[in-house]
Amino acid sequence: MKKITYFFRPQSQNVSIERVFNTVLANLPEEYNFKIVILPDYIPKAKGLIGIVKAFLKVRSFCRKNAGTLNHITGDIHYCALFLPRKNTVLTIHDLISLKTLKGIKRLYIWLFWYYLPLKCTNNITCISQFTANQLIELFPWVKGKITIIPNPVGLEFIMKPQLFNKNCPTILHIGTRDNKNLERVIESLNGVNCHLRIIGNLSEIQLSLLKTNNIRYTNDIFVTDRQIVKEYEDCDIVSFPSTYEGFGMPIIEGQMTERIVLTSDISPMKDICGEGAYLVDPYDVISIRNGFKIIIADADCRKCILDNSRKNIQKYLPSVISNVYCQLYSQIKL
């Protein structure tokens, strides 16, 4: 019996990592006995140098108390690796966006405690895409021999559900409103396009103003449950995902699994994840995005080709396939 402890980050409304690993765990063979432990939010609540030191001491106590025969830090709380055995701990890195966006002392803090020290303290690192691995190696060349690339699986809740494409007024689903999700350019690109834009996420004043000035018909929900997000995919015609930065890009494979047309970015990792099962655009060019939407809406042959390729591509991300790759990694770790 192989015993694994999975370390999950503090609970929040953002459950993307948890959804990924719940899918992995649901597909582990019966010989695996696992438990999930959720780290309390010691670090986010810490204030000042003394507060941070006390928070890290609490993290150390938590990790040592819950350490298993094999430990897997599933993401975000990389610093747990400082307090777990090097040889039998797996650390999953999803992206390096914090190092790309933060500056000054905050960036140094994240660089040291989320990346440099945790990477030093474990022999087993997984990255969810080659893009993330390349970025990690660029900053920390000595990690190259420690990395295994294991993509995210598509969730079990997503099933193939084909529908007739609404070419007269398609529903375009856009998930996420942070800067990297590129909603502003999508809004501008849809000026004059007969469609309904369905947006999931908090809208800023700038985004609301753009929606108004570009005469976009839209609806918006700030947060949806796992069950609701499946319904969002099923109810749309096009998945809009021309992101400027991702570690992976779950909407690509979720859209493909649901048999919806995906429009995404012609940059890594998006263009690598989608295979040939998406329409690729320049995410920094409003005209390119607009032309992409227009071609998808007008060209039935293009849509058929994308869907045919999507069905082939999604086979790489099935839960059983990804769980098997994790099992292969676990079996190679000498306990």
N, C-alpha and C positions, 0 to 999 in steps of 0.2 A: 504493500500500500504506500503510494507516494503522497506525502503530506505537504501541502503548500499553504502559506499564509499570504493573502493578497492585501496589500496596504492601499487603501483608497483615501483620497484627499477629503478635507472637511466637506460636509454636505452643503450644496448651494443649488440655485435654480439651474445653473449650467451643469448638465449631467452627461455631456458628450463622452467623456472618458468612461464613466460608469456604464453607459449603454454599450460601449465597445466591449468591455471586459465581462459584463454580464452575458453577452453573446458568446464569448470565448468559453466561459465557465459552464454554460449550459451544454456545451458540446465536448467537454472533457470526457475521456473514457472512465468507466466505473472504477478503475483501479486508482484513480486520483481522489484523495480525500483533501478537501480544501476548506478554508474559512476566510471570511472577509472581515477585516478590521478597518474602521473608519477613524482616521486621525482627527482628534478635536482641533478646533481652529486656534491653537496656541499662537502660532506665528502671525496670522493676520491681525490678531487683537493686541499683539505686543507693541508697546510704546517706549521709545527711548532705548538707550544702550542697555541699561540694567534690565528693562522689560524683555528685550530680545534675548539676553543671556538666560534669563529665567525661563523663557519660552522654549529655548533650545534644550535646556535641562529637562523640561517636561517631555519634549519630544524623545529625548534619549531614554527616559524612563518608560515611556509608552512602547517604544520600539523593542527594548530589551525584554519587557514583560510579554509582548505578543509575538516575538520572533519564533519562527517555525523551523522545521527541518530544511525547507527551502522557502525563500521569501521573494515576493515579486512586488516592487513598487510600481504601481500602474500608471503613474504620471503626475506631474505638477509638484508633488511633494518630494522632489529629488533629494532634498537634504536628509531624508530618513536613512539614506545609504551610509551616512556618517556613523550610524549607530547600529548597523546590522553587519553580520559576518560577510567579509568580502567574497569568499569563494562560493557561497550558496545564496547570493542575492542577485536578482535580476532587476535592472532599472530600465523602464521604458521612457524614451524621450519622444514627445509628440511634435514639438516645434521649438524654435528659438526666437519667437516674436518679441519676447521681453528684452532680449539683448539687442534687437533691431530698433526698438522704440524708445527705450529708457536711456537717460544720459546721466553723467556725473556720478555722485555717490550712490544713487539708487541702482544704476547699472552695475557698479562695482560690487555692491552687495549681492545682487542677483548672480552676477558672474561667478562670485566666490562660493556662495552657499547653495545655489541651484545647479551649477554646472561644474566648475573646476574641482572642488573638493568631492562632491558625490561621484564624479567620473573617476577620480583617483581611488575612491573607496570601494569600487565594485569591479569585478572581472567580466561581468555579463551585461551588455547594454543592447537593447533592441530599439530600433528606429522604425517609425511607421511608414517611411518612404525613403527612397534613395536621395531625394532632395534634402530631407532633414539630416540624413547621414552625412551628406556632402558638406552641409553647413557646419555640422558638428566637427568634422575632420578639419575643415578650414580654420576653425578657431582653436581646436585641440588636436593637432595631428597625431599625437600618441595614442588616441583612442581607437584608431582604425582597426587594429586587430581584435578589439573587444566587441565590435558591432555585428549584430545580426539584423537584417531588414525583414520585418514581419508586418505586412499591411494590416489595416483595420478590416474586420469582416462586416458585411452588410447584416443589419439586424434581422433576427428571426421573424419579427413582426411585419417585415416587408415581403410582399408576394407579388408575382406578376399579375397585373390587372389591366389588360389592354382596354382602350376605349377609342371611340371615334374622335379624331382631332377636330376641334372647333376652329375652322379656318376663318370664320367670319369675325369672331371676337374671342380669341384664345385667352385663357387664364394663365398668367405668368407668375409662378411662385418664386419669391425671392426670400431666402432665409438668412437673417442676420443684417444688422444695420451699422456695425462698427466700420471704421474707415477702410479696413482691408476688404470688406464685403462689396465695396464699390457701388453702393446703391445710388449715389448721386449721378454717376455717369449712366447707369441704367435708366434712371428717370429721364435724363436729357435725351437718351437714345430713343425713348418711346414717344417723344413728342410727335403727334400726328399719326401714330400707329393705333389702329382700332383694337384695343385689348383691355383686359382687366388685370391690374397689377395687385397681387396678393402678397403683403409684406409681413414677415414675422420678426418682431423685435421693436425696441424702443426707437421712436422717430425723433430726431433732433429738430430744432426750429429751422435750421437750414434745409433739411430734407422735406419738412412740411411745406416750406416756402417753394421749393423746387417742384413739388407735386402740384401745387396750385398754379404756378406760373407756366408750367408745361401742360396744363389741362389733362392730368393723368387721372383716369378712373381707378380708384384703389380701395382696398379694405386692409385693415391692420389689426393684428393681435400682438400683444407684447410677449406673452408666454403661452405655450401650448404643451399639453402632456404628450407622452410617447404615443398614446393611442390617437390623439388629435393630429400629431404630425404625420402619421401614416395617412390619415384622411386628407390632409392638405396635399400630399403628393397625388393621391388618387383623384382629387378634384381638379387638378391643374392639367394644362396641356404642355407647358414648357417649364423646365426648371432653369432659373436664371442663376448662374454661378460664375460670373466673370471676375473672380476674386484677384486681388493683387498680391496676396500672401496667404499661404496655408501650409500646414505641416502635412496635410493629406487632402481632405476635401470630401467629407462624408456625403453631402448632397449629390455628388456625382454618382456614386454607386447606389444610393438610395433611389435616385431618379431612374437609373438604369434598371434596377430590380423591379420597380413599379411599371416599367415600360413607358416612361415619359421621355420626351425629347429634352436633352440636356444641352444648354449653351454654357460653355466655360472658357477659361483662359488658355491661350496658346503659349503658356509658360509652365515651367515645372513648379510643383508636382502635378498640377491639374492635367496637363496634356499627357503625362505618363500614366496617371491613374485611369483615365477614361479610355485608353486604347484608341480605337477609331470610332467609339460609340458616343460621340458628342460633336457639336458644331463648335469649332475653335475660333476665338476672336482675340484681338489685341485689347487687353483690359484697360489700357490707358488711352484708347482712341474711341470717342463716342460714335464716330461714323462707322467704325468696324463693328461695334456692338449693334448699332441700328441695322446695318446691312445683314448681320447674322440673324436677328429676329425676323426681318422681312423675308429673307430666303427660307427660313424654317416655315414661316406661315404660308408662303406662296408655293413652295416646291414639295409636292407629295412624294416624289421619287427620292429627294434628299432625306425626308423624314423616314422613309422606309429603309434606306441604307443605314441611317443612324441607328434605328431600332434593331436591325439585323446584327449590326456589329456590337450593340449593347448586350444582346443576349449571349454572345460569345464571350465578351469581356467580363461579364459579371461572374462567370464560373470561377475566376481566380479569387474572388472575395467571398465565396460561400462560407458560412460559419464552420462547417466540418473541415474544410481545407485549411483555414487559418488556425483553428484549434490544433490540428495535427502538426503544424509547423511549430507551435509553442511546445507541444509534447516532445518533439524531436530535440528542441533546445534543452528542455528540462532533463531529458534522459542523458544528455552529454555532460551535465554538471556533476562533478564528482563530490559526493557528500561525505 
